[in-house]
């Protein structure tokens, strides 16, 4: 009797990673980027000197307090300088988390590196049958947008550090004008990515990937592992 060898089951290379280190980076990064956007909102809109100074003067006049335009402008600048300091502090924390992401990538096992997971998604797209090509293409597009985000984040961090120490280092001072323009444009691109990302996650949670947000918060459960609600 001739025995036919039974093929050993093979596991597919992972395309997603819900390790604690990446979840910490993800939510910390989201928190710091949100903080940066809030400081920009305050600086550009709420405490903008052109619009805020007349409002300061009107409010004080109702309480019979008289200030000159110069005094009110100085007051507005004090507030904006405080907010700017918070912008710098949050930016330094964001730079630290950028470094954390680089270290996570370098120290990760080869199959879990972002580049390896992106390559695996691209391989699945190439091998997908015609009926599944569209869906595989969407997954590849979504995964590729993270590469764009990492580039934007790197540009944001580098230009932010240049602006932070431009007054102290002569070389950085000469780069300040260009760095400021790039920093501002990158900020708007990150805002756009941030909004698209949130919409995409909510859409995936409500349609094809229920439990996605839970996995992003608590990680992916192994088969047979009870959840916190089962404990």
C-alpha positions as CSV (number, residue, x, y, z in Angstrom):
1,X,0.0,0.0,0.0
2,X,1.4,3.3,-1.1
3,X,1.0,6.2,1.3
4,X,0.5,9.7,0.0
5,X,2.3,12.3,2.1
6,X,0.0,14.8,3.7
7,X,1.1,18.4,3.0
8,X,1.8,20.4,6.1
9,X,-0.5,23.4,6.5
10,X,1.2,26.7,5.8
11,X,0.4,29.9,7.5
12,X,0.1,33.1,5.4
13,X,2.4,36.0,6.1
14,X,0.6,38.6,8.3
15,X,-0.7,41.8,6.8
16,X,-1.8,43.5,10.0
17,X,-0.1,44.0,13.3
18,X,-1.9,44.7,16.6
19,X,1.1,44.4,19.0
20,X,1.0,46.5,22.2
21,X,3.9,48.6,21.1
22,X,2.2,49.6,17.8
23,X,-1.1,50.3,19.5
24,X,0.7,52.6,22.0
25,X,2.4,54.4,19.2
26,X,-0.8,54.6,17.2
27,X,-2.9,56.2,19.9
28,X,-0.1,58.3,21.3
29,X,0.6,59.6,17.8
30,X,-3.1,60.4,17.3
31,X,-3.2,62.2,20.6
32,X,-0.2,64.4,19.8
33,X,-1.3,65.2,16.3
34,X,-4.7,66.2,17.6
35,X,-3.0,68.4,20.2
36,X,-1.0,70.0,17.5
37,X,-4.0,70.7,15.4
38,X,-5.8,72.2,18.3
39,X,-2.9,74.6,19.0
40,X,-2.9,75.6,15.3
41,X,-6.7,76.2,15.6
42,X,-6.2,78.5,18.6
43,X,-3.3,80.4,17.0
44,X,-4.9,80.9,13.6
45,X,-8.5,81.4,14.5
46,X,-9.3,81.9,18.2
47,X,-6.4,84.0,19.3
48,X,-5.6,85.6,15.9
49,X,-4.5,89.1,16.7
50,X,-6.5,90.8,13.9
51,X,-9.8,89.4,15.1
52,X,-9.1,88.9,18.8
53,X,-7.9,92.4,19.7
54,X,-11.1,94.2,18.7
55,X,-13.1,91.6,20.6
56,X,-10.8,92.1,23.7
57,X,-11.4,95.8,23.5
58,X,-15.2,95.5,23.1
59,X,-15.4,93.1,26.0
60,X,-13.3,95.3,28.3
61,X,-15.2,98.4,27.3
62,X,-18.4,96.8,28.6
63,X,-16.8,96.5,32.0
64,X,-15.5,100.1,31.7
65,X,-11.9,99.0,31.3
66,X,-10.0,101.0,28.8
67,X,-6.9,99.6,26.9
68,X,-5.1,100.9,23.9
69,X,-4.9,98.9,20.8
70,X,-1.1,98.4,21.5
71,X,-1.8,97.1,25.0
72,X,-4.5,94.7,23.7
73,X,-2.2,93.5,21.0
74,X,0.5,92.8,23.5
75,X,-2.0,90.8,25.6
76,X,-3.0,88.7,22.6
77,X,0.7,88.0,21.8
78,X,1.3,86.8,25.4
79,X,-1.6,84.3,25.0
80,X,-0.4,83.2,21.5
81,X,3.2,82.8,22.8
82,X,1.9,80.5,25.6
83,X,0.0,78.4,23.0
84,X,3.0,78.3,20.7
85,X,5.1,76.9,23.6
86,X,2.6,74.1,24.0
87,X,2.8,73.5,20.2
88,X,6.6,73.1,20.6
89,X,6.3,70.8,23.6
90,X,3.8,68.6,21.8
91,X,5.9,68.6,18.7
92,X,8.9,67.4,20.6
93,X,6.8,64.6,22.1
94,X,5.6,63.8,18.5
95,X,9.3,63.6,17.4
96,X,10.0,61.2,20.3
97,X,7.1,59.0,19.1
98,X,8.4,59.2,15.5
99,X,11.7,57.8,16.8
100,X,9.8,55.1,18.7
101,X,8.1,54.0,15.5
102,X,11.5,53.8,13.7
103,X,12.8,51.7,16.6
104,X,9.8,49.4,16.5
105,X,10.2,48.9,12.8
106,X,13.9,48.1,13.1
107,X,13.4,45.7,16.0
108,X,10.4,43.9,14.7
109,X,10.6,40.3,13.3
110,X,10.9,40.4,9.6
111,X,7.3,39.2,8.8
112,X,5.9,42.0,11.1
113,X,7.9,44.9,9.6
114,X,5.7,47.4,7.8
115,X,7.6,46.9,4.5
116,X,7.1,43.1,4.7
117,X,3.4,43.4,5.4
118,X,3.1,45.9,2.5
119,X,5.0,43.5,0.2
120,X,2.6,40.7,1.3
121,X,-0.5,42.8,0.5
122,X,1.1,43.6,-2.9
123,X,1.7,39.9,-3.5
124,X,-1.9,39.0,-2.7
125,X,-3.0,41.7,-5.1
126,X,-0.9,40.2,-7.9
127,X,-2.1,36.7,-7.3
128,X,-5.8,37.6,-6.8
129,X,-8.3,36.2,-9.3
130,X,-10.1,38.7,-11.4
131,X,-13.2,38.5,-9.2
132,X,-11.2,39.5,-6.1
133,X,-8.9,42.0,-7.8
134,X,-10.9,45.0,-6.9
135,X,-11.1,44.2,-3.2
136,X,-7.4,43.3,-3.1
137,X,-6.6,46.6,-4.8
138,X,-8.5,48.5,-2.1
139,X,-6.6,46.7,0.6
140,X,-3.3,47.5,-1.2
141,X,-4.3,51.2,-1.6
142,X,-5.2,51.4,2.1
143,X,-1.9,49.9,3.2
144,X,0.1,52.1,0.8
145,X,-1.4,55.3,2.3
146,X,0.4,54.5,5.5
147,X,3.7,54.8,3.6
148,X,2.6,58.3,2.5
149,X,1.7,59.1,6.1
150,X,5.1,58.0,7.4
151,X,6.8,60.2,4.8
152,X,4.6,63.2,5.8
153,X,5.2,62.6,9.5
154,X,9.0,62.4,8.9
155,X,8.8,65.7,7.0
156,X,6.7,67.3,9.7
157,X,9.1,66.2,12.4
158,X,12.3,67.2,10.6
159,X,10.9,70.7,9.6
160,X,9.5,71.2,13.1
161,X,12.8,70.5,14.7
162,X,14.5,72.9,12.3
163,X,12.0,75.6,13.2
164,X,12.4,74.9,17.0
165,X,16.1,75.6,16.9
166,X,16.4,78.0,14.0
167,X,17.2,80.9,16.3
168,X,20.0,79.0,18.0
169,X,21.8,77.4,15.0
170,X,23.0,79.4,12.1
171,X,22.6,76.6,9.5
172,X,19.1,76.0,10.6
173,X,18.3,79.7,10.6
174,X,19.2,79.9,6.9
175,X,16.7,77.0,6.3
176,X,14.0,78.5,8.4
177,X,11.9,80.1,5.5
178,X,11.8,77.0,3.4
179,X,11.2,74.7,6.4
180,X,8.3,76.9,7.5
181,X,6.6,76.7,4.1
182,X,7.1,72.9,3.9
183,X,5.9,72.5,7.5
184,X,2.7,74.4,6.8
185,X,1.9,72.5,3.6
186,X,2.6,69.1,5.3
187,X,0.3,70.1,8.2
188,X,-2.6,70.4,5.8
189,X,-1.8,67.1,4.1
190,X,-1.7,65.4,7.5
191,X,-5.0,66.9,8.4
192,X,-6.4,65.5,5.2
193,X,-5.0,62.1,5.9
194,X,-6.2,62.2,9.5
195,X,-9.8,62.9,8.4
196,X,-9.7,60.2,5.6
197,X,-8.3,57.7,8.0
198,X,-11.0,58.3,10.6
199,X,-13.7,58.0,8.0
200,X,-12.1,54.8,6.6
201,X,-11.8,53.2,10.0
202,X,-15.4,53.9,10.9
203,X,-16.6,52.7,7.5
204,X,-14.6,49.5,7.9
205,X,-15.9,48.9,11.4
206,X,-19.5,49.3,10.3
207,X,-19.2,47.2,7.1
208,X,-16.5,44.6,6.4
209,X,-14.3,44.6,9.5
210,X,-16.5,44.7,12.6
211,X,-14.3,44.7,15.7
212,X,-11.5,46.7,14.0
213,X,-11.6,49.5,16.6
214,X,-11.6,47.0,19.4
215,X,-8.5,45.3,18.0
216,X,-6.8,48.7,17.7
217,X,-7.5,49.3,21.4
218,X,-7.1,45.9,23.0
219,X,-5.2,43.9,20.4
220,X,-6.1,40.8,18.5
221,X,-7.3,37.8,20.5
222,X,-5.8,34.5,19.8
223,X,-8.2,31.6,19.0
224,X,-9.8,30.4,22.2
225,X,-8.5,33.3,24.3
226,X,-11.3,34.9,26.4
227,X,-12.0,38.5,26.0
228,X,-12.2,40.9,29.0
229,X,-15.9,40.5,29.0
230,X,-15.6,36.7,29.4
231,X,-13.3,36.9,32.4
